[in-house]
C-alpha cells in the first residue's frame, strides 16, 4: 500500500503525508540505511527531511541520491545563525548529500528571540539561504521549531519573511495544551491562507524518558511502542487535511508508522484519544 500524497504548500510537489525524518539515522550504518530506503520506496514515501545536526544522517542519505535523487523532495536545515556559518554549512550539506541542490532549506529550531534577531537580521543566516536560492542551490526556504513557543515564533517569522514551510509539534497532548493549541491553530490558519506547507513532529511521542529508565529506542523522548497505539496516534494527526507528519526518530518504529499511514481509515474520536492518553500517560516532552 502506498501512503497518500498531499500538496506541499506552494512548492508544486505532491509529498507523501508522512515525511521521512532523518533523525532516525543519527547513528546507523549504511546497510541499515539502505534497508530503510527499500521500505520508503515500498510505501511511496517521496520526501526526506534531514539536518546537519542529525549525526550521520546526511552521510547515510547521500549514497541514495546517485540513483534516487529524482524520486525524493529533499530537505535539510541549518542551525547556524550568522551569514558566513550558514553559507558554509549549506555547501557542506550538499557535499554530504551528494547533490547539487536541495529542494528545501530550513532555519532549524528558530524559537529563541536572540537567535531569531541574529538569523533574520543583517548578516544573518537567512541572507545566506536567500543567496543559495538565487544560486540554484536551494529551491524553497522554511523554518522549524520545537517547544511550546514554536507556533507563536513561526508567526513572527512569517511577518519578517515569506517562508514556504513551517515545522512544529502536534499531537493529542499538544492539541489539549492550554495555550499551545490556540497558537497552533492560529499559525496553521495563516499558513493555509498563504499556502505555506505545515509539517508536524512528535506525533507518536508519549512523554519524556523517566529518570533512570532504560531507553529502548533512539528517540530523545519516550515514544509510543504498541502498534495499535501508534496507528491511532498517526491516524489522529493525518486526519487533519493538508498537514504532514515527520516520521519517528527510530528505524525500528518506522515500519509501524508507515503501515499506519498507508491504511488511513476513520479517524479516532475524542473518547478514543482520551482513552489512549489515560492508558499510556501522554505528557509534555517540553517541560510545561
Secondary structure, DSSP 4 states (H G I P E B T S, - for coil): --PPEEE-GGG--EEESEEEEGGGGTT--HHHHHHHHHHHHHHT--EEE--TTSTTHHHHHHHHHHHHGGG-EEEEEE---BHHHHHHHHHHHHHHHT-S-EEEEEETT---HHHHHHHTSTTBHHHHHHHHHHTTSEEEEEEE--STTHHHHHHHHHHHS--SEEEEE-SHHHHT-TTHHHHHHHHHHHHHHHT-EEEEE-TTEEEPPPTT----SSSSSEEP-SHHHHHHHHHHHHTSTTEEEEPPS-HHHHHHHHHHHTT--SPP-HHHHHHHHHHHT---SS--
